[in-house]
Amino acid sequence: MTNFNFFATEISSTPVDGIWTVGFADPSQEIYFLVQRDVDNVMGQHGLNIHYVEFEDQSKACYGGIERVQILRDAVRFRLTSAGTDRIGVSEIVVSFTLSKPALAAVSEALAHIVEHGRVEVI
């Protein structure tokens, strides 16, 4: 499989309607990647205590598709699981951006809440 790289001009990292959401988008290219988990673990009560990922549209989405997240100063690298790669069609997504240190800290904190413990690394 291949890697996909894009520059996000829009980034959100705030909970929306009880769902932790980190979204990266380049509206000019109609590209987005988002990672979610419910704040109150309601889905966990139904056996879905895991993150959700979506790339470009809902046909390229799955639960538990992230193997590892590496957070750099100007990018985030998402390495996908084999199931994530099968559903989304790429093995790695690298999102580049320009963020202030406080905004990067907010994205890092949100990703740590969303993706299972031990899978997020700040480099």
Secondary structure, DSSP 8 states (H G I E B T S, - for coil): --EEEEE-SEEE-S-BTTEEEEEEEETTTTEEEEEEEETT-TGGGGT--S-EEEESSTTSEEES-EEEEEE-SSEEEEEE-HHHHHHHS-SEEEEE----HHHHHHHHHHHHHHS-TTSEEE-
